Amino acid sequence: MPLQYKLYHRLEEEHQDTITSLAFSSHGTFLAVGSLDGKLSLWSTLSGRKLHVVVTGSNAVLSIIWMMPSENHLLCGLANGVVISIHIDDCVTVTGFTAHYSSPVEYLAVMDCIVVTGARSEVFLWNHEGTAKWTQLAQILPPPSISVNHESEVIVTSLAWARTKYSERTLLVAYLHHGILLWDAIKVKMAHFVYVKTLVGSMSVSRDGNVLVVSNVTTGFDIYHLNDSSLDGSVLQPSNGMLVPVAFIHGGQAILGGSTCGKVQIWDSTDRSLLGTLMHDTKDVVLSIAAHVESREDRFLIATGTCALEGRRGYVQLWHAVDVEDVGECRLCLVRFHSLLEFKRLQTVIPMVS
């Protein structure tokens, strides 16, 4: 039966400023929300009830990631270069350390106990075992400049782990002006480099490690084959010069993109047809997105967060997929049976990474 995403919770009145980051826990039980106001809030995805708030003072919360498969341990990157580790049991325990001394921690990625932090031009790998133990493993240097970008500042815009033909543990690092670097975490060296003619505002890699989708900062999203770096097609979604996020969802069958005009859209990743639109207010700018599939409970979730503009606070909308009886009126044609079979197949082949 086809599915359609519908709004079922609007999470507001906690954050005073722009929503910067969203992350679902491993089973989709909780949604973590970060903001420029220096707060991290934790919400129940079922009830929409606020459960906990961690206040970091004046340091904006810029990135969030859960330590999978835990439902009670997450990491946050702050504007002062600190990474905080949050454990939630009967009480909330917060520890932290300075990962970057001069740059904000805007991006996080994790595989097992290896945590990657991205701060402006810097990318560090850390071993994180236990509550407070952090050991630096490596620093990834940016790719060499070429004539078109040698005067441009080196700025990291995305981090992602994947299993690719280059390595079972490939870290992808996207740079605004300098393309996408693939780093082999086993051999501890650069494995490949993808030259992109456009700017790279955001990046997502498919679960099979074969396809990239890139937010190009101007016209929308471009799809590349990772094996040969060839451009396969594009999706038009004006970005107005902003770093609009993009992500593969539903096991790579669909693409979710942020929005500068209040319309968060979902496209088929194969033919690029529009599958659905998640509406915000017309003037809303949505620069934070997250998605989750819980196959055991047949739950499909999306979270979208807005910027604080024109005196309005940032807020989050939580969406879930529901069955639609009338196929003729359904704009989102993702078949439940096929989605779940594909997702479960990929789980057996590709390890779950963030």
Protein Blocks (a to p, Z undefined) as FASTA:
>chain_A
ZZddddfbdcehkbmbdcfbdcddfkomaccdddfkopacdddfklopafbdcdebjacc
fbdcdddfbfkbccdddfkopacdddddfbccdddddfbfkbccfbdcdehjbccddehj
accddddehjklccdfbdcddddddfklmmpccddfbdcddddfkbmbdcddddfklopa
dddfklopafbdcddfbdcfbdcddfkopaccddehlnopadddfklopafbdcdddekh
pacddddeehhpaccdddfehpacdddfklopafbdcdddfklccfbdcddddfknopac
dddddddeehiacddddddddddfblmlpmbdcdfklmmmmmmmmmmmmccdZZ
